[in-house]
Amino acid sequence: MDTASSSAIISATAGISGVLLGNSFVAIKEWLVGRSKRGKDAAYLSIIVVSHLERFANGCLHVAFDDGTSEGRPAGRNGEEYQSTTRPPEFQPLDIQVEWKVLPNELMYEILRLPDQREQIQSRLGGIAEYDDDYPDHTEYFWVRRRDYAELGLRASDLVKRLHTYAGITAENPKPGEWSRDEGLRDVIERIDGERAAAKRRAAERQVPDTLS
């Protein structure tokens, strides 16, 4: 191979390498810019959505604490019938103007499912209310309403924590000894489970004489 041919090949190779290297630099730059934008979008989304989820979880707490009384007396019919005093909280994630696609699929799915889970609770309560003959206490209705919303509030609270972790945002946790919303929600679930178990024991005890006779 003569000198002229070698020089031509070297020049061509250098040109191709230069183009490839230039394209690589552009691709890397675009990737870094895209990564930076996704990071900012994720942080913005987390801050905004956490605020909505916190309000939703607080609303669930209010429902979980609603035992149908007001000032120690049944809240309905001149203090004679137990009646709800709180409205179920609303959460409409698709109305929030954020870039949902920056979230991992599983986390995004769990957040977007919350309105459906709320509607499932409301449908269940509607069925209970339709056939409820437990006047004036409506015990089963309030057990289900309070417990289901306590669980829903805990789900929302867990999503808040996961968003904090995903975006690298430091969460404000209750100090030792301070009251915690999550503890309050778990206490409601534990209390209602205890009341249900006690009611089943009493029902079983009432049936014993009939069985022996």
C-alpha positions as CSV (number, residue, x, y, z in Angstrom):
1,M,0.0,0.0,0.0
2,D,1.5,3.4,-1.0
3,T,1.8,6.4,1.2
4,A,-1.1,8.3,-0.5
5,S,-3.5,5.4,0.1
6,S,-2.5,5.0,3.7
7,S,-3.0,8.7,4.3
8,A,-6.5,8.5,2.7
9,I,-7.5,5.6,4.9
10,I,-6.2,7.3,8.0
11,S,-8.0,10.5,7.1
12,A,-11.3,8.6,6.5
13,T,-10.9,6.7,9.7
14,A,-10.2,9.8,11.7
15,G,-13.3,11.5,10.1
16,I,-15.6,8.6,10.9
17,S,-14.2,8.4,14.4
18,G,-14.7,12.2,14.8
19,V,-18.3,11.9,13.7
20,L,-19.0,8.9,16.0
21,L,-17.3,10.7,18.9
22,G,-19.3,13.8,18.2
23,N,-22.5,11.9,18.1
24,S,-21.6,10.1,21.3
25,F,-21.0,13.5,23.0
26,V,-24.4,14.7,21.8
27,A,-26.2,11.6,22.9
28,I,-24.5,11.7,26.4
29,K,-25.4,15.4,26.7
30,E,-29.0,14.7,25.8
31,W,-29.1,11.8,28.2
32,L,-27.8,13.9,31.0
33,V,-30.2,16.7,30.2
34,G,-33.1,14.2,30.1
35,R,-32.0,12.6,33.3
36,S,-31.8,16.0,35.0
37,K,-35.3,16.9,33.7
38,R,-36.8,13.5,34.9
39,G,-35.2,14.1,38.3
40,K,-36.7,17.5,38.6
41,D,-40.1,16.2,37.3
42,A,-40.0,13.4,39.9
43,A,-39.1,15.8,42.7
44,Y,-41.9,18.2,41.7
45,L,-44.4,15.4,41.3
46,S,-43.5,14.0,44.7
47,I,-43.9,17.3,46.5
48,I,-47.3,18.1,44.9
49,V,-48.8,14.6,45.1
50,V,-47.5,14.1,48.7
51,S,-49.5,17.2,49.7
52,H,-52.7,15.7,48.1
53,L,-52.1,12.3,49.7
54,E,-51.5,13.8,53.1
55,R,-54.8,15.6,53.0
56,F,-56.5,12.4,51.8
57,A,-55.0,10.4,54.6
58,N,-56.1,13.0,57.1
59,G,-59.6,12.8,55.7
60,C,-59.6,9.0,56.1
61,L,-58.5,9.5,59.7
62,H,-61.5,11.8,60.4
63,V,-63.9,9.1,58.9
64,A,-62.1,6.4,60.9
65,F,-62.8,8.3,64.1
66,D,-66.4,9.0,63.2
67,D,-68.5,6.7,65.4
68,G,-71.8,8.3,64.6
69,T,-71.8,10.5,67.7
70,S,-71.6,14.2,68.4
71,E,-70.6,15.5,71.8
72,G,-71.0,12.0,73.2
73,R,-74.5,11.5,71.9
74,P,-75.9,9.9,68.7
75,A,-75.6,12.5,66.0
76,G,-78.9,11.9,64.3
77,R,-82.6,12.3,65.0
78,N,-82.5,14.5,68.1
79,G,-79.7,12.4,69.6
80,E,-81.5,9.1,69.1
81,E,-79.8,7.5,66.1
82,Y,-76.1,7.1,65.2
83,Q,-75.3,9.0,62.1
84,S,-72.2,9.9,60.2
85,T,-70.7,13.4,60.9
86,T,-67.9,13.4,58.3
87,R,-67.8,13.2,54.5
88,P,-65.4,10.7,52.8
89,P,-62.3,12.5,51.5
90,E,-61.8,13.0,47.7
91,F,-58.6,12.2,45.8
92,Q,-58.5,12.9,42.1
93,P,-54.9,12.2,40.9
94,L,-55.6,12.7,37.2
95,D,-56.6,16.3,38.0
96,I,-53.1,17.0,39.3
97,Q,-50.9,18.5,36.6
98,V,-47.8,16.5,36.9
99,E,-45.8,14.1,34.7
100,W,-47.0,10.8,36.0
101,K,-44.8,8.8,33.6
102,V,-41.7,9.6,35.6
103,L,-42.8,7.3,38.4
104,P,-42.1,3.5,38.4
105,N,-45.1,1.7,37.1
106,E,-46.0,-0.1,40.3
107,L,-45.9,3.2,42.4
108,M,-47.9,5.0,39.8
109,Y,-50.5,2.2,39.6
110,E,-50.9,2.2,43.4
111,I,-51.5,5.9,43.6
112,L,-54.0,6.0,40.7
113,R,-55.9,3.1,42.2
114,L,-56.9,5.0,45.4
115,P,-60.0,6.6,43.9
116,D,-61.2,3.1,42.8
117,Q,-60.6,1.7,46.3
118,R,-62.6,4.6,47.8
119,E,-65.5,3.9,45.5
120,Q,-65.4,0.2,46.4
121,I,-65.8,1.2,50.1
122,Q,-68.7,3.5,49.3
123,S,-70.4,0.8,47.2
124,R,-70.0,-1.7,50.1
125,L,-71.4,0.8,52.6
126,G,-74.3,1.4,50.2
127,G,-75.2,-2.3,50.2
128,I,-74.9,-2.5,54.0
129,A,-77.1,0.6,54.5
130,E,-79.8,-0.8,52.1
131,Y,-80.4,-3.9,54.2
132,D,-79.4,-2.5,57.6
133,D,-82.1,-3.2,60.3
134,D,-79.8,-2.4,63.3
135,Y,-81.6,0.8,64.3
136,P,-80.5,3.0,66.0
137,D,-76.9,1.8,66.4
138,H,-76.1,0.7,62.8
139,T,-73.1,-1.1,64.3
140,E,-72.0,-3.1,61.2
141,Y,-72.2,0.0,59.0
142,F,-69.9,2.0,61.3
143,W,-67.5,-0.9,61.8
144,V,-67.0,-1.3,58.1
145,R,-66.9,2.4,57.4
146,R,-64.4,3.2,60.1
147,R,-62.2,0.2,59.5
148,D,-62.1,0.4,55.7
149,Y,-61.2,4.1,55.8
150,A,-58.5,3.4,58.4
151,E,-57.0,0.9,56.0
152,L,-57.3,3.3,53.1
153,G,-55.6,6.0,55.1
154,L,-52.7,3.7,55.9
155,R,-52.3,2.9,52.2
156,A,-52.2,6.6,51.4
157,S,-49.7,7.2,54.2
158,D,-47.5,4.4,52.8
159,L,-47.6,5.9,49.4
160,V,-46.4,9.2,50.9
161,K,-43.4,7.4,52.4
162,R,-42.6,5.7,49.1
163,L,-42.8,9.0,47.2
164,H,-40.4,10.5,49.7
165,T,-38.0,7.7,49.2
166,Y,-38.3,7.7,45.4
167,A,-37.6,11.5,45.2
168,G,-35.0,11.5,47.9
169,I,-37.0,13.9,50.1
170,T,-36.5,13.8,53.8
171,A,-39.8,13.0,55.5
172,E,-40.9,14.6,58.8
173,N,-41.6,11.8,61.2
174,P,-43.3,12.1,64.6
175,K,-40.8,12.3,67.5
176,P,-40.8,9.5,70.1
177,G,-43.8,9.9,72.3
178,E,-45.7,12.2,69.9
179,W,-49.1,11.2,68.5
180,S,-48.9,9.6,65.0
181,R,-51.7,9.5,62.4
182,D,-50.7,6.0,61.4
183,E,-50.8,4.8,65.0
184,G,-54.3,6.4,65.3
185,L,-55.5,4.5,62.2
186,R,-54.0,1.2,63.4
187,D,-55.6,1.7,66.8
188,V,-59.0,2.1,65.1
189,I,-58.5,-1.2,63.2
190,E,-57.4,-3.0,66.4
191,R,-60.3,-1.6,68.4
192,I,-62.9,-2.6,65.8
193,D,-61.4,-6.1,65.4
194,G,-61.6,-6.5,69.2
195,E,-65.3,-5.3,69.2
196,R,-66.1,-7.8,66.4
197,A,-64.5,-10.7,68.2
198,A,-66.3,-9.8,71.4
199,A,-69.6,-9.6,69.6
200,K,-69.0,-13.0,68.0
201,R,-68.3,-14.5,71.4
202,R,-71.4,-13.1,72.9
203,A,-73.5,-14.5,70.0
204,A,-71.9,-17.9,70.4
205,E,-72.6,-17.9,74.1
206,R,-76.3,-17.1,73.5
207,Q,-76.6,-20.1,71.1
208,V,-75.2,-22.6,73.6
209,P,-78.4,-23.2,75.5
210,D,-80.3,-23.8,72.3
211,T,-77.7,-26.4,71.2
212,L,-77.9,-28.2,74.6
213,S,-81.7,-28.3,74.8
